[in-house]
């Protein structure tokens, strides 16, 4: 082994604690990078392969009743590769031993041909055979949640008939990777099912013989998506078409894409923090090491070692630390990635999902980490390269000190001599002190973002479930019903209060901006399902005009007083200019509200309702569920209380895991930065501290010199960390906002306090570890050491 390599291992053994602290900080960045990129690539490649193999559609459209011959005309549109016409309807499910009514989305299967778009992967059993009206296939997650097997039976209210269905197959489709039931914010596989049923059975139940009400289209590679959507809308308009939409607006795909965007954002934002901090720590340690070893560097050069050889020796020291960090991070990232894959399998229905651990991901993480480490060492190594042997072997020139603020602080006698010594050292190295504070501030910021996210979710749950959607359940009809249906629902057992609503699909335009939306009509003053303004105060809907969500206002560039062109997609399909009266707050979906009577007049259908919001007596829930299961006109039931419970449970589990991870990351950063800073200060000031001991100062007094320096740096880091946390949180939430889901970033003073306490505690522990070295200083050896 060469002499420089022996020196390298001795340096590592001597600096093992500081090196390990840096390696752990770097490992966090590597683990986050591997976790985020690995999960992102796994999810993306699984999605793409699944979509391609099972022919996921590019364009989707619905209508009231379309003759089968129109499907052939759609197939003739330029750019269309395949067309799948079908019947899609909602149904209520009555499952033995399950008290709540579940909801099923029933999709027809063709009688004599394969499925050309949105094919089905049969995991177990088979698809229902034509002519067997009671056979169905159900989705895998519903089967697992209800413990259904081949041959299991359940009842369903389909149209006006109640049927007993037999499970002959368990399957999944790319169309329902993320399957949300009506009114749910999280998948609830116990209460929502996708069901495949023979086409002739559904056609007879809904009077759709020789017709369809849903169509999916796959496009050729170079097809114009916009042109195909416009052509499909023209063909379906006479048959009650409600507007075609592209794959990006399909609900399951939109949620899946949102998760991919979140992973990509995590990979882009979190690892750089750790790599920057580790680069800073490497620069600090290496600069100090080189300063202490000036004489050795000069001697090595005088003995014939070239500049490059000496510089490479110190770079190898840095790279060894980086390798240790990469290895630890790779192990942590792989372990966490596999855990995340298990979590994804609970929400996304894929035939397979394996965490991708390709070698290129690890190589990218290693190269990035090595580059960050080398960048941190660059300045210090440049000094080694340029230092002439004769200069290096001489003691460094003493630093020139000047009185801070003309000696004003010493004349004011505000601080003791020991405190003045500590503050003077900070002022003499302002850049290093500031960078140390910024490094510590990142620990505060990470903890603040995690706690702020938890607070934001709690705020959104309160706004959505306790201020806006305060009903216990929502009943939806298969088609809009006369207003008398409201009175019938209000008389159902256990109903304490009820509020009707009317849904109208529209295309809303403002100049060149347009969007397919649903206008929801409500009574002017509601108590169960309320409309809130931007300050979360209840809104009284005006007799005319639209109250639009803030997201809709941004997308369509609308402000109060503007006229929005509303094109109704059902009924008489009127086109009317309607004024915008108010911008309201919305965190879920793209919402537009209007007075229910005004909406019915604009639609031209007369008084109608699409469903009813209910407040229910808990003691009579079973009676209500029984009555609902026997009412054919009700196509779906959204149990808001159950949805809220499910959402809170899921978020609590995810937030607990996230807080644990961010707590560990924050502690590692704080410990790594403060420990290394304190060790460097100790190495620089050991002679001063030993002198103070010889002069009669107690150990505690001498240690306070270091403690004050560390305390000032940590205190300075707190407001910087609060600012970074606020900015980072806003950037993250804004970048992850989608049309379906938005979380406002809420951060309160109490969050700053908790984040600061965690970081201060970690800093205190690291400072106490260093203090033990101060207490055990060998005074004679230190005082003999040359400055």
Protein Blocks (a to p, Z undefined) as FASTA:
>chain_A
ZZklmmmmmmmmmmmmmmmmmmmmmmmmmmmmmmmmmmmmmmmmmmmmmmmmnopafbdc
ddfbdcfklmmmmmmpghiabdcdddddddddddehiabacddddddddfkbccfbhpad
dfbhcaddehiambccddfklmmmnopaehiacdddehjbccddddfbdcddfklmpacd
ehiabdcfklgccddddfklmmmmnopghiafbdcddddfklcfklmmmmmmmmmmmnop
abiadfklpmklmmmmmmmmmmmmmmmmmmmmmmmmmmmmmmmmmmmmmmmmmmmmmmmm
mnopafklmmmmmmmmmmmmmmmmmmmmmmmmmmmmmmmmmmmmmmmccfbdcddfbfkl
mmmmmmmmmmmmmmmmmmmmmmmmmmcfklmmpccdddddddehhlmmmmnomacfklmm
mmmmmmmmmmlmmmmmmmmmmmmmmmmmmmmmmmmmmmmmmmmmmmmmmcfbdcddfbdc
dfklmmmmmmpghiabdcddddddddddehjbccddddddddfbafklccddfkopacdd
dfbdcdddfklmmmnopaehiacddddfehjopacddddfbdcddfehjdddddfklmmm
mnonopadfbdcddddfklmmmmmmmmmmmmklmbdcdfklmmmmmmmmmmmmmmmmmmm
mmmmmmmmmmmmmmmmmmmmmmmmmmmmmmmmmnopafklmmmmmmmmmmmmmmmmmmmm
mmmmmmmmmmmmmmmpcfkbccdddddfklmmmmmmmmmmmmmmmmmmmmmmmmmpcfkl
mmmpcZZ
